[in-house]
């Protein structure tokens, strides 16, 4: 349960501090990648991920989660800072916290998907796929249990 203080914000991996309603509201209603995602799916995804909450004076203002086996791969997902707090470098601080997390020191293969934040992630060494023809995906509609 690591906390990292950076200027006026706190970044924590303590899941007990997460405001699940806030996270669900943002993902389901404001994000382009998780529109309509059910609260049960958000809860299950949090339970099975390494999560990073971003807080300003104890109020949550951002979130990210990492799916990993802690040995080979890391996938960064559901990254956001609320609109009214954007432009203050909080996304960069959140990424610094993720990239420097001691639990994530071993894996060498990292990935993420973004439509509009390439500039942020490039600062941390991410780049377009060198061999996209090697990548495959299966996308399923969210199941009926997404409540």
N, C-alpha and C positions, 0 to 999 in steps of 0.2 A: 504494500500500500504506500507507494511512493508519492510524495508531494514535491512539486518543484515550483518555487516562488520566482517569478520573473516580473520585475517592476510591479505594477498594480494588479496583475492577474496571478492566479494560482492554477497550475495544471496538475491533475491528480489521476492516478490509476485506481483509486479506491471506488469500487462500484457502489458502495453504500452512499456515496455523495451524489451519485447521478440522479437527475430529475427525469425519470422515465417519461412522464407526461410531456415535459418540454421537448425531449428528444423525439418522441413519437409525433408530436404536433409539427415540429419542423420538418422531419423527414417526409411525413405523409402529405403535408399541405404546401410546403415551400420549396423543397428540393426538386430538381428535375429528374433525379435518378430513382427516387423512392415514392413517387406520388401514389397515394392510396394504400401504402403499406400498412397493414393492420398492426394494432398494438401488441397482439400476441407474438407476431413475427419479430417486432422490435425487441420485445423482452427476451425471446429465445436467442436472438442474435447477440444481445448484450451478455447473456449468460455464457455464451460459447466463444467470447472474444476477449482480447486484452483491450480495455477501453480507456480512453483519455477524456476526462472532463475538463473544460476550461471555465474558470470562475472569476468573477469580478465582485468583490465584496460579498462573497458567499452566494451570489446569484449565478447560475450557470448561463454562459454566453456562447459556448461552443462544445464540440464533441468530435471524436474520431474513434474508430475501432480498428483493431488489427486482428486479422485471422492468421494464425501461424502454427507451425509444429515446433517452433523454437530451435530447430536444427537445420532445416533446409530452405524453407520459404517464409516470406512475410507478404501479406496482401493488405494494403491500407484501404479502408472503406468508410463511407458515411462521414466524411470530413466536412465540418461546417463551423462558421462563426456567424452569429446573427447579424443581419444587415446593419443595424445601428452601431455595431462595434467594428465593422470592417474598416480597413484603411489605417489601422493602428498597429499593424505588425503582429497581431495575435495569431494569424494563420501560420506565419513564419515561426513564432514561438512554439506553437503546437507541434509543428513538424520537427523543430529542434528537439523537443521533448521525446517524440517518437523515435527519431533517428539515434538519440543518445541513450535510450532506455537500455539498461544493463541486460534485461531478459532477451533483447533482440540483437545482441552482439555477434552471435554465431552464424545465423543464416546469411548466405551470400546472395540469394535470389529474392529480389523485392519486386513488387508490382502494384499497380493501381490503375484505375480508369478515371479519366476526367474529360469533360467537354470544354472547360473554359479556364482551367487553372494551370496550364502548362508552365507558365512563367514561374510560378511558385515552386512547383516540383522540380524544375530544372535546376534551381538553386541548390537542391539536395542531391544532384547527380542523376536524377531520372531523365530518361530520353525516350524517344519513340522506339518502338520495337525494331531491332536490327533485322530480325527474321520473322515478320508477321505471318508468313506462310506456315510457320511451325505451330502457330497458335490455333486452337479450336475452341468453340464454345457451344454450349447447349443452354438455351434460355427457355425456361418454362414459365407459364403464367403462374402467378402466386396461387397457391392452393386455397381451397375453401376454408381452411383452418387459419386464415390470416387475421381474423377477428380483431 
